[in-house]
């Protein structure tokens, strides 16, 4: 098991109470970004996907973050010609697209 997997599991557990309910939305949103940026390994992604299938609040948070990232990507493509290239690159790097 990698250091990342250990960190991911530990951090992921801290997002939930003993009943399995999401209690730390900010920490969970950070984990969502790792998943959306394809930085999570297969084991971590599997743990994440299993949880969002069974937890409405987790799924909602994931879908919300995914929609925001998709909207930024869409807007960048839509207005690329109107923006200075360095601005486009700065935005892309900041949201990892």
N, C-alpha and C positions, 0 to 999 in steps of 0.2 A: 504494500500500500504506500502510496506516495505521501509526501508531506502535505501536498495540496489536498488530497483526499481526506487526510486526518483533520486538517484545518476546516475544510468544507463541512464535514460531518459535525464537528464540534460547534462551529458557528451556526449551522443549520438548526441543530438541536436547541440552541439558545433562543431561537426565534419563536419557539412554541412552549406553552405551559405543559404541565404534567398530563393534561387532558387532550393534548394535541392541537389546541387552538393557537392560532397565530397571535402573538402578543408583541412582537418587536418588528413592526412594519418597516422601519428604517433599515435595520440590519437585513431583513428579508429582501428589500429593494436592492441592496448592494449585491446580494447573491443573484438576484434576477439579472442584474447587469452582467455578471460573469457568465451566466448561462446564455444570455442574448448575444454576448460577444464571442461565444464559442470558446471560452477560456476554461470551462469546467471539463474535467475528464469524464470518461464514459460512466464510471461508477457514480460520480457525483451527480451527473446529469440524470442518471437512472433514479437515484434517491429523490431528486428534485421533481422529476416528472411524476413519480408515484404519488408524492404528496399533493401536487397541484390537481391531481385527478380526484382526490378525496376531500380537499379542503376548499370550500367556496371562496373564502377570503384570500387564500394564497393564489388561487386561480385568477381571481379578479385583479389582484396586484400585478401578477405576471402579465395578464392581457393588457392592462392599462399601460405598463411600461413598454410593452411590445408595440402598442399602437402609437405611443409618443415617438419612439425611435423610427417607426415606419413613416410617420407623418413628417418628421424632420428630413428623412431621406427623400420623401416625395417632394417636399418643398425645395430642397436643394436642387433636385433635378429640374423642377419646374422653373426655377428662377436663376439657374446657373449662369446663363448668358448676361444677366443683369448685375451680377455680383462680382467684385474683384476676386481673382483666383485665390489670393492668399486668405481671404475671408472664408471661401468655400473649404479650403484645406484645413483651416483652423477649426471650423465647425465639425468637419468630418472627424478630425482627430479627437476632438473633445467628446464626441458621442460614439466613437469607434465604428464608423461606417465607411 
